[in-house]
Amino acid sequence: LYEDEGLRLSDFSRLTDHDVTALSAFTPSQLDALLVHCREVNPRFFLVLGRVLAMGKLSLQHSGSTNLNVAARKSQNWFTRMFMPGPGAG
């Protein structure tokens, strides 16, 4: 629902006294207002949530670039084995 904030509708039920059924009837503007109120009441939670999300994004970026580097090295090694003369070739 609020992917950028790392929140789902079920998370709003944990932050408030509303259950998921009641929250599903809220309009987007009502949920926006509720999010503002939740941030006011529990700023430390959102600070930690923001840090966790940032760390997760960095981890995904790092693992993605690492996998790309490994794949590039493997494909380069494959090319070298197939098309470059090896020791003793002449």
URQUI-V961428 format. One record per pair of residues at least 4 apart in sequence whose ideal C-beta (glycine too) atoms are under 8 Angstrom apart, sorted by sequence separation. I is the first residue (numbers start at 0). GAP is how many residues later the second one is. D is the distance in Angstrom with one decimal. If there is no record, write none. Layout:
# URQUI-V961428
i;gap;d
I;GAP;D
I;GAP;D
This chain:
# URQUI-V961428
i;gap;d
1;4;7.5
6;4;4.5
7;4;7.8
8;4;7.1
9;4;7.0
10;4;6.4
11;4;5.8
17;4;4.5
18;4;7.0
19;4;6.2
20;4;7.5
21;4;7.6
25;4;4.1
26;4;7.2
27;4;6.3
28;4;6.5
29;4;6.3
30;4;6.3
31;4;6.7
32;4;6.5
33;4;6.2
34;4;6.4
35;4;6.6
36;4;6.3
37;4;6.1
38;4;6.2
41;4;6.7
42;4;6.1
43;4;6.4
44;4;6.1
45;4;6.2
46;4;6.7
47;4;6.3
48;4;6.3
49;4;6.3
50;4;6.3
51;4;6.3
52;4;6.4
53;4;6.4
54;4;6.2
55;4;6.4
56;4;6.3
57;4;6.1
58;4;6.2
59;4;6.1
60;4;6.4
61;4;6.2
62;4;6.3
63;4;6.4
64;4;6.3
65;4;6.4
66;4;6.2
67;4;6.2
68;4;6.5
69;4;6.3
70;4;6.3
71;4;6.2
72;4;6.3
73;4;6.4
74;4;6.5
75;4;6.4
76;4;6.3
77;4;6.3
78;4;6.0
79;4;4.8
84;4;3.5
1;5;4.2
6;5;6.7
12;5;6.0
17;5;5.0
25;5;5.0
78;5;7.9
80;5;7.7
84;5;7.3
0;6;6.5
1;6;7.7
11;6;6.8
12;6;5.5
0;7;5.7
12;7;5.1
15;7;7.8
38;7;5.2
0;8;5.2
17;8;8.0
22;8;7.4
25;8;7.0
37;8;7.7
9;10;5.7
12;10;6.0
0;11;8.0
8;11;5.7
11;11;5.2
8;14;5.3
8;15;6.5
15;18;6.6
11;19;7.1
11;22;6.4
15;22;6.9
11;23;7.7
14;23;4.7
11;26;7.4
14;27;6.9
6;28;7.4
1;29;7.7
0;30;7.2
4;30;7.1
14;30;7.6
1;33;6.6
4;41;7.7
6;42;8.0
5;43;5.5
4;44;7.4
5;44;8.0
5;46;7.5
5;47;4.8
